[in-house]
Amino acid sequence: SEISLMPEGLAQGLSEQDLVDLLAFLTTLKQPVSIIGRFDALTLPGDGANPTRVDPKAKFDPAATIEDHSGAKHTWHRVEADAEGRIELAPLVGGTTSEPVVHLLAPVTSPDAQTARLILDTNAEVQVWVGGNEVHLSRTGNDGPRTAEVALPKGTTNLLVRVWKNLDGAAVVTTLVTDTPLEFSPSEAAKVSAR
């Protein structure tokens, strides 16, 4: 089209700072943004001090059965994000009265070794590992998303998100901002188990 989608005279209604902010935002759009829309999920009960957990350094087997501290067996299953990239946590805990721990695992394939900005938006308590290494997340304010810079190797590595507490009504949105686009293919996941 020869006519811009930008409303005519928009700049006249913006302050100088608004224009600076708009241009700063537009420059961020040059980096690919990848919202992870599919995870393998595993919900395990907690017993307070000693919940059953998935070992982020072990091999992942989506067909594996994982036994919790009481002897009950649990299996991984595929979950899909909604149109806004949210994984709703309430359906994953299924009304359990224990302190459930939800594990979300996604293989991330990078065409090159690169640094990525990980953005994790949830109200639940959370821990994250990339390639078996724990990621230390920072947060601006009480309700803002958590962020971290992570090193992605060339090839496929696992991203493991562990969430617990405040799961009722909570959701998780996981985003990676990189210089080159990423792929997420479940068949490429290295195999991981519970401890």
Phi, psi and chi 1 to 4 in degrees:
 res  aa     phi    psi   chi1   chi2   chi3   chi4
   1 SER       -  145.5  171.6      -      -      -
   2 GLU   -83.7  -10.4  -67.0 -179.6   12.0      -
   3 ILE  -103.3  128.3  -58.4  171.4      -      -
   4 SER   -69.5  147.8  171.3      -      -      -
   5 LEU   -74.2  -16.9  -66.6  175.2      -      -
   6 MET   -71.0  127.2 -173.9   72.3   75.6      -
   7 PRO   -59.0  140.6  -20.4   29.5      -      -
   8 GLU   -63.9  139.7 -115.7 -177.2   85.2      -
   9 GLY    75.1   13.6      -      -      -      -
  10 LEU   -60.8  -41.2  177.4   66.9      -      -
  11 ALA   -63.0  -30.6      -      -      -      -
  12 GLN   -66.2  -25.8  -76.0   79.0   18.5      -
  13 GLY   -90.4    0.1      -      -      -      -
  14 LEU  -107.1  143.9  -62.9  175.9      -      -
  15 SER   -74.9  169.1   70.7      -      -      -
  16 GLU   -60.2  -40.8 -170.0  173.1  -49.4      -
  17 GLN   -66.6  -38.4 -176.1   59.8   48.9      -
  18 ASP   -60.9  -40.4  -71.0  -21.1      -      -
  19 LEU   -65.6  -41.3  -76.2  170.9      -      -
  20 VAL   -61.6  -45.5  168.7      -      -      -
  21 ASP   -62.1  -41.7  -68.3  -16.6      -      -
  22 LEU   -63.0  -45.7  176.5   59.9      -      -
  23 LEU   -65.4  -39.3  -71.1  173.3      -      -
  24 ALA   -62.0  -41.8      -      -      -      -
  25 PHE   -63.9  -44.7  169.0   73.3      -      -
  26 LEU   -62.6  -32.7  -68.6  174.2      -      -
  27 THR   -69.0  -26.9   60.6      -      -      -
  28 THR   -70.9  -19.7   66.9      -      -      -
  29 LEU   -71.9   -8.3  -62.0  179.7      -      -
  30 LYS   -71.9  -22.6  -67.3  179.1 -177.5  175.8
  31 GLN   -90.5  135.9  -71.2 -175.1  -64.9      -
  32 PRO   -63.4  136.2  -19.9   30.5      -      -
  33 VAL  -113.6  124.5  174.5      -      -      -
  34 SER  -118.5  116.0  -57.3      -      -      -
  35 ILE   -95.1  125.6  -62.8  175.4      -      -
  36 ILE   -76.3  117.9  -58.2  176.9      -      -
  37 GLY  -104.6   -1.0      -      -      -      -
  38 ARG  -146.1  131.0  176.5 -177.4  -67.2  163.0
  39 PHE  -132.2  158.7  -74.6   92.8      -      -
  40 ASP   -92.6  132.0  -75.7  -53.1      -      -
  41 ALA  -121.1  145.8      -      -      -      -
  42 LEU  -142.5  124.4  176.2   70.3      -      -
  43 THR  -109.1  126.6  -56.6      -      -      -
  44 LEU  -124.2  143.5  -63.0  169.1      -      -
  45 PRO   -74.7  151.3   28.2  -33.3      -      -
  46 GLY  -108.3  156.6      -      -      -      -
  47 ASP  -120.7   37.3   66.2   -5.4      -      -
  48 GLY    82.2  -93.3      -      -      -      -
  49 ALA   -77.4  -22.1      -      -      -      -
  50 ASN  -136.4   66.7 -172.7   29.8      -      -
  51 PRO   -72.1  151.1   26.0  -31.8      -      -
  52 THR   -70.6  133.9  -53.9      -      -      -
  53 ARG  -132.9  157.9  -62.0 -178.0  178.8 -156.5
  54 VAL   -87.5  132.8  171.4      -      -      -
  55 ASP   -80.3  115.4 -178.6   -6.9      -      -
  56 PRO   -66.9  -15.1   14.0  -19.0      -      -
  57 LYS   -97.1   -8.6  -66.5 -175.5 -174.6 -103.6
  58 ALA   -85.4  172.6      -      -      -      -
  59 LYS   -77.3  142.2  -62.2  -73.3 -178.2 -165.4
  60 PHE   -97.5  128.2  172.5   66.5      -      -
  61 ASP  -129.1  105.6  180.0    0.0      -      -
  62 PRO   -62.8  -17.4   20.4  -28.2      -      -
  63 ALA   -92.5   -3.5      -      -      -      -
  64 ALA   -69.7  146.4      -      -      -      -
  65 THR  -100.5  131.9  -60.4      -      -      -
  66 ILE  -113.4  129.2  -59.1 -160.1      -      -
  67 GLU   -95.3  131.1 -168.9  171.4  -53.7      -
  68 ASP   -87.7 -177.5   67.1   26.2      -      -
  69 HIS   -63.4  -19.4   56.5  -86.8      -      -
  70 SER   -96.4   -1.8   68.4      -      -      -
  71 GLY    96.6   -5.7      -      -      -      -
  72 ALA   -72.3  147.5      -      -      -      -
  73 LYS  -103.5  141.1  -62.6 -174.8 -174.2  -62.8
  74 HIS  -131.6  149.4  -54.6  -91.0      -      -
  75 THR  -127.1  156.0   56.9      -      -      -
  76 TRP   -75.6  149.5  -69.6   89.8      -      -
  77 HIS  -147.1  155.8   61.6  -78.9      -      -
  78 ARG   -79.8  135.5 -178.8   70.1   42.1   83.2
  79 VAL  -126.7  145.0  -66.4      -      -      -
  80 GLU  -114.7  142.8  -56.2  -83.5  -19.3      -
  81 ALA   -76.6  158.7      -      -      -      -
  82 ASP   -79.2 -174.2   65.3   14.5      -      -
  83 ALA   -61.8  -22.1      -      -      -      -
  84 GLU   -97.2    8.8  -64.6  176.1   -4.6      -
  85 GLY    83.8   10.2      -      -      -      -
  86 ARG   -89.1  135.8  -71.5 -172.6  -46.2 -123.8
  87 ILE  -101.4  111.5  -59.9  -72.2      -      -
  88 GLU   -74.3  132.4  -61.2  -68.6  -18.8      -
  89 LEU   -89.1  -28.3  -63.0  173.9      -      -
  90 ALA   -55.7  -45.1      -      -      -      -
  91 PRO   -64.2  -23.4  -20.2   30.1      -      -
  92 LEU   -78.7  -25.9  -60.8  177.0      -      -
  93 VAL   -92.9  -18.2  -62.9      -      -      -
  94 GLY    55.8   35.8      -      -      -      -
  95 GLY    73.2   16.6      -      -      -      -
  96 THR   -65.5  145.7  179.8      -      -      -
  97 THR   -93.6  -10.8   56.4      -      -      -
  98 SER   -75.7 -175.5   67.6      -      -      -
  99 GLU   -94.8   86.0  -63.6  177.1   20.1      -
 100 PRO   -68.7  151.0   25.2  -31.7      -      -
 101 VAL  -122.0  121.1  179.5      -      -      -
 102 VAL  -101.2  131.3  175.9      -      -      -
 103 HIS  -112.1  130.0  -60.0   83.4      -      -
 104 LEU  -121.0  125.5  -59.9  169.9      -      -
 105 LEU  -126.2  132.6 -173.5  127.1      -      -
 106 ALA  -138.7  131.4      -      -      -      -
 107 PRO   -77.9  135.9   25.6  -30.2      -      -
 108 VAL  -117.0  122.6  177.7      -      -      -
 109 THR  -109.3  121.8  -56.8      -      -      -
 110 SER  -112.3  134.5  177.8      -      -      -
 111 PRO   -70.5  -19.0   25.4  -31.7      -      -
 112 ASP  -143.8  159.8  -58.6  -59.1      -      -
 113 ALA   -67.6  129.4      -      -      -      -
 114 GLN  -158.0  162.5   61.9 -178.9  -40.3      -
 115 THR   -93.3  138.4  -60.1      -      -      -
 116 ALA  -124.7  149.1      -      -      -      -
 117 ARG   -96.0  116.6 -175.3  165.6   30.0  121.0
 118 LEU   -91.1  128.7  171.5   66.6      -      -
 119 ILE  -123.6  120.1  -56.0  166.1      -      -
 120 LEU  -121.2  117.8 -163.3   75.9      -      -
 121 ASP  -112.3  111.2 -165.0    3.5      -      -
 122 THR  -163.1  154.3 -176.1      -      -      -
 123 ASN   -92.6   -9.3  -69.8  -30.7      -      -
 124 ALA   -78.0  165.4      -      -      -      -
 125 GLU   -71.7  145.1  -65.9  -64.4  -39.1      -
 126 VAL  -148.5  147.0   65.1      -      -      -
 127 GLN  -132.7  149.2  -77.2  179.0  -71.4      -
 128 VAL  -137.0  142.7  176.9      -      -      -
 129 TRP  -130.0  140.1  -68.7  -96.9      -      -
 130 VAL  -120.8  120.8  173.0      -      -      -
 131 GLY    60.0   31.2      -      -      -      -
 132 GLY    84.1   -4.2      -      -      -      -
 133 ASN  -101.6  129.1  -61.6  -48.0      -      -
 134 GLU   -66.3  139.5 -172.8  167.3    4.8      -
 135 VAL  -103.9  129.8  173.5      -      -      -
 136 HIS   -94.0  112.0  -61.9  -75.8      -      -
 137 LEU   -89.7  144.0  -59.7  164.1      -      -
 138 SER  -114.3  158.7   62.0      -      -      -
 139 ARG  -139.6  135.4 -172.9  176.8 -147.7  174.1
 140 THR   -99.9  118.2   53.0      -      -      -
 141 GLY    78.7  176.3      -      -      -      -
 142 ASN   -80.2  -29.0  -68.4  -27.1      -      -
 143 ASP  -113.4    1.1  -64.4  -29.4      -      -
 144 GLY   -75.1  164.6      -      -      -      -
 145 PRO   -67.6  157.3   20.9  -27.0      -      -
 146 ARG   -92.4  144.1  -63.7  167.8  176.8  106.0
 147 THR  -136.5  159.7   62.0      -      -      -
 148 ALA  -163.7  152.4      -      -      -      -
 149 GLU   -91.7  129.3  -63.6  -66.8  -42.8      -
 150 VAL  -127.4  147.4  -62.9      -      -      -
 151 ALA   -93.1  122.4      -      -      -      -
 152 LEU  -104.5  127.4  -63.5  177.5      -      -
 153 PRO   -78.2  164.9   29.8  -34.8      -      -
 154 LYS   -67.8  132.7  180.0  177.1 -178.9  176.1
 155 GLY   105.7 -155.9      -      -      -      -
 156 THR  -106.0  134.7  -59.1      -      -      -
 157 THR  -137.5  154.5 -169.2      -      -      -
 158 ASN   -90.3  138.9  -76.4  -20.8      -      -
 159 LEU  -108.9  118.1  169.5   73.0      -      -
 160 LEU  -115.4  126.1  177.7   65.6      -      -
 161 VAL  -116.2  126.0  178.7      -      -      -
 162 ARG  -112.8  122.7  179.6 -176.5  -66.1  154.4
 163 VAL  -124.3  144.9  -71.9      -      -      -
 164 TRP  -157.9  169.7   71.0   97.9      -      -
 165 LYS    59.5  142.4  -70.4 -173.6 -175.6  175.9
 166 ASN    55.4   37.1  -52.0  -42.6      -      -
 167 LEU   -79.5  -23.0  -60.2 -177.0      -      -
 168 ASP   -64.6  116.3 -170.1   33.9      -      -
 169 GLY    79.5    1.1      -      -      -      -
 170 ALA   -88.1  160.6      -      -      -      -
 171 ALA  -140.8  165.9      -      -      -      -
 172 VAL  -127.3  132.0  175.1      -      -      -
 173 VAL  -121.5  123.9  178.2      -      -      -
 174 THR  -117.5  121.8  -51.9      -      -      -
 175 THR  -127.7  142.1  -52.9      -      -      -
 176 LEU  -124.0  128.9  -71.9  162.6      -      -
 177 VAL  -110.2  123.5 -179.2      -      -      -
 178 THR  -137.1  171.9   55.6      -      -      -
 179 ASP   -80.1  -34.3  -71.1  -29.4      -      -
 180 THR  -122.9  147.4   55.4      -      -      -
 181 PRO   -60.4  151.0  -20.0   30.4      -      -
 182 LEU  -108.7  163.2  -57.2  172.8      -      -
 183 GLU  -125.5  152.7  -67.8 -178.9   17.3      -
 184 PHE  -129.1  104.1  -52.8  100.2      -      -
 185 SER  -125.6  109.6   59.9      -      -      -
 186 PRO   -54.9  -31.0  -24.2   32.6      -      -
 187 SER   -67.8  -17.9   61.1      -      -      -
 188 GLU   -87.4   -5.0  -65.8  -66.4  -36.6      -
 189 ALA   -61.1  133.9      -      -      -      -
 190 ALA   -71.3  152.3      -      -      -      -
 191 LYS   -81.0  131.4  -59.0 -165.2  164.1 -156.2
 192 VAL  -126.1  143.0  177.4      -      -      -
 193 SER  -127.4  178.7   66.1      -      -      -
 194 ALA   -99.1  159.3      -      -      -      -
 195 ARG  -123.0      -   60.9  175.3  168.5  168.2
